[in-house]
Amino acid sequence: MAARIAVDAMGGDNAPGVVIEGALRVASGDLQLLLFGPLRVLQEEMARHAPKGHPYIALINAPQVIGMGDSPVAAVRAKPYSSMRIGLAYLRDGKADAFVSAGNTGALAAASLFVLGRLLGVSRPSIPTYYPSINGVCLVLDVGSNMDSKPEHLLQFGQMGTAYARRVLDIEQPRVGLLSVGEEPAKGNELVRAANKLFSAATSINFVGNIEGGDILHHAADVVVCDGFVGNVILKLTESVMTALPVMVGQEVAAQGLPPSVADSFKCIVGGLKQRFNPETYGGCAPLLGVNGTVIVLHGSSGARAFEKAIPLAVRIASADVSAAIRVLALGTA
Amino acid sequence: MAARIAVDAMGGDNAPGVVIEGALRVASGDLQLLLFGPLRVLQEEMARHAPKGHPYIALINAPQVIGMGDSPVAAVRAKPYSSMRIGLAYLRDGKADAFVSAGNTGALAAASLFVLGRLLGVSRPSIPTYYPSINGVCLVLDVGSNMDSKPEHLLQFGQMGTAYARRVLDIEQPRVGLLSVGEEPAKGNELVRAANKLFSAATSINFVGNIEGGDILHHAADVVVCDGFVGNVILKLTESVMTALPVMVGQEVAAQGLPPSVADSFKCIVGGLKQRFNPETYGGCAPLLGVNGTVIVLHGSSGARAFEKAIPLAVRIASADVSAAIRVLALGTA
């Protein structure tokens, strides 16, 4: 049966141009797309790229647009006819298998909760992040959707990460690590000490214990769990290594009197390393886990290529039925 | 007047050998040292290094030893005749200007609180860490002494960091940044949102606003304030970059088919970068700020060279009277 993916044509800094461009590259008889936005805007943009239209792309009118700077909850409430809300309603009603958007992430999360609702057993949905390591990627969650988590939220992050790693990354028993300041269960802040007890008792995850900040890049776990504040800080810190590194390397080349050719050849290496830390390398997108349906979040700066990768990933996540796997783990019936 | 520094001869993984070795290198008429430990142990070790003794090193009997693995508070209570407690008592009683130890950090902090007490206006002492950036070092505090901080603790970290940067790093108006997940005051977890209000209202510090994880290496602030859990995680993560980087670079060299000579020359660069991230580069030691007196904490793995650097730094911090500067800022009389 053909997959039908709903796409927010108005989401992201470069919408709707790049969305339609990406959609045109992947739409087929097996992968049918529904694009949501103000109809006239979509028609004009479509005319520019494909004057005759596309047999497997449907344009669906959603006259309101949620802006990148809009206050998430207020915008979702105030704009019932936005591309996000209408697109998500198609997903909820079974008229689409997944929803893909590069729009305002906060609004997308709020709209998903509002339209789709949480999965039973999940209090706080979370977007996992692919994190590079010396030995493949690991998943870190949460990385910013959730400030001030409770221990049971962290356990749910571990369960959602497990379900995703198992169904999409094909890791049968993903190792779940709890980010702390020492391996000992008694180390850490109040949140993590309480979470350690929950994690240790849980049969739904393969808990390998507390891990430290230095263990992530060394891949001590496949799923690294932390609260969204810590996750956001470490994610941005790690990304900044790739912007700071070329400067520091230049300083070392000068300080050590190395030939400039060294700096040149290092540029290729840094380029390669930067790719590892570039979200687009891993599809430039991630699922919003824990809501009742498959929602894919793209970076606001996504280009056509990101949509070209994200839409097939959406199909994969939807058909792997990650939501069902989460429900089983979170309800403890595993 | 000669400086008199009290040194915990039993602290650290390599005590007392390296302590005595380091002490012998720096002791002089202007820098007199008092070494604390079981007298016979000290005498035997001293005999090995300097059979005739040293005119400016006094060995003072402290028969009990607090081990690296001892439970801090319990050990401090149970061992009144430990090198830590007796050495700190000398400092408290004005018989020494500073106390230097590579021993159990938790015990050192507990013993300092017990013997010296807190500075008025400071609730939680903190050990700042030198953090490398593309443009000199910045200070990050707290990095692990304090889990579960309150907003006022974070403000005190900012004040202590300011006093230290001003008096010891010679930065007249150190920029203080509050680590968060976005520049906006309303971003962050509950702790940081409340702290932002306190920081914004404080006249004792030069607050430049919230900074993000990616801003530290780019030196957006001279003093970066965070709670000890976050600080510890990011410190260990950053240190791990230097162990993960050579592996990743090797992988890139292979993947890109670059000549092995590139990897070789990169080893020099990584070596230089590692130095920046090596605590020993900055003396391998840091003060315990916020207690009533100058206490210098060394890494447990410190060698003789670390003591050789730490003891003169202790003199500098004591004579700069960082404690007095903290008291002024923390009491808001600046």
Chai-1 contact restraints between the chains, C-beta under 6 A:
chainA,res_idxA,chainB,res_idxB,connection_type,confidence,min_distance_angstrom,max_distance_angstrom,comment,restraint_id
A,I134,B,A244,contact,1.0,0.0,6.0,A-B,restraint_1
A,I134,B,V247,contact,1.0,0.0,6.0,A-B,restraint_2
A,I134,B,M248,contact,1.0,0.0,6.0,A-B,restraint_3
A,G144,B,V181,contact,1.0,0.0,6.0,A-B,restraint_4
A,M147,B,N189,contact,1.0,0.0,6.0,A-B,restraint_5
A,D148,B,N189,contact,1.0,0.0,6.0,A-B,restraint_6
A,D148,B,E190,contact,1.0,0.0,6.0,A-B,restraint_7
A,V181,B,G144,contact,1.0,0.0,6.0,A-B,restraint_8
A,V181,B,N232,contact,1.0,0.0,6.0,A-B,restraint_9
A,N189,B,M147,contact,1.0,0.0,6.0,A-B,restraint_10
A,N189,B,D148,contact,1.0,0.0,6.0,A-B,restraint_11
A,N189,B,F229,contact,1.0,0.0,6.0,A-B,restraint_12
A,E190,B,D148,contact,1.0,0.0,6.0,A-B,restraint_13
A,E212,B,K236,contact,1.0,0.0,6.0,A-B,restraint_14
A,G213,B,V233,contact,1.0,0.0,6.0,A-B,restraint_15
A,G213,B,K236,contact,1.0,0.0,6.0,A-B,restraint_16
A,G213,B,L237,contact,1.0,0.0,6.0,A-B,restraint_17
A,G214,B,K236,contact,1.0,0.0,6.0,A-B,restraint_18
A,G214,B,E239,contact,1.0,0.0,6.0,A-B,restraint_19
A,G214,B,S240,contact,1.0,0.0,6.0,A-B,restraint_20
A,L217,B,S240,contact,1.0,0.0,6.0,A-B,restraint_21
A,L217,B,A244,contact,1.0,0.0,6.0,A-B,restraint_22
A,F229,B,N189,contact,1.0,0.0,6.0,A-B,restraint_23
A,V230,B,V230,contact,1.0,0.0,6.0,A-B,restraint_24
A,N232,B,V181,contact,1.0,0.0,6.0,A-B,restraint_25
A,V233,B,G213,contact,1.0,0.0,6.0,A-B,restraint_26
A,I234,B,L237,contact,1.0,0.0,6.0,A-B,restraint_27
A,K236,B,E212,contact,1.0,0.0,6.0,A-B,restraint_28
A,K236,B,G213,contact,1.0,0.0,6.0,A-B,restraint_29
A,K236,B,G214,contact,1.0,0.0,6.0,A-B,restraint_30
A,L237,B,G213,contact,1.0,0.0,6.0,A-B,restraint_31
A,L237,B,I234,contact,1.0,0.0,6.0,A-B,restraint_32
A,E239,B,G214,contact,1.0,0.0,6.0,A-B,restraint_33
A,S240,B,G214,contact,1.0,0.0,6.0,A-B,restraint_34
A,S240,B,L217,contact,1.0,0.0,6.0,A-B,restraint_35
A,V241,B,V241,contact,1.0,0.0,6.0,A-B,restraint_36
A,A244,B,I134,contact,1.0,0.0,6.0,A-B,restraint_37
A,A244,B,L217,contact,1.0,0.0,6.0,A-B,restraint_38
A,V247,B,I134,contact,1.0,0.0,6.0,A-B,restraint_39
A,M248,B,I134,contact,1.0,0.0,6.0,A-B,restraint_40
A,M248,B,L273,contact,1.0,0.0,6.0,A-B,restraint_41
A,V249,B,I269,contact,1.0,0.0,6.0,A-B,restraint_42
A,E252,B,I269,contact,1.0,0.0,6.0,A-B,restraint_43
A,E252,B,G272,contact,1.0,0.0,6.0,A-B,restraint_44
A,Q256,B,C268,contact,1.0,0.0,6.0,A-B,restraint_45
A,Q256,B,G272,contact,1.0,0.0,6.0,A-B,restraint_46
A,V262,B,S265,contact,1.0,0.0,6.0,A-B,restraint_47
A,S265,B,V262,contact,1.0,0.0,6.0,A-B,restraint_48
A,C268,B,Q256,contact,1.0,0.0,6.0,A-B,restraint_49
A,I269,B,V249,contact,1.0,0.0,6.0,A-B,restraint_50
A,I269,B,E252,contact,1.0,0.0,6.0,A-B,restraint_51
A,G272,B,E252,contact,1.0,0.0,6.0,A-B,restraint_52
A,G272,B,Q256,contact,1.0,0.0,6.0,A-B,restraint_53
A,L273,B,M248,contact,1.0,0.0,6.0,A-B,restraint_54
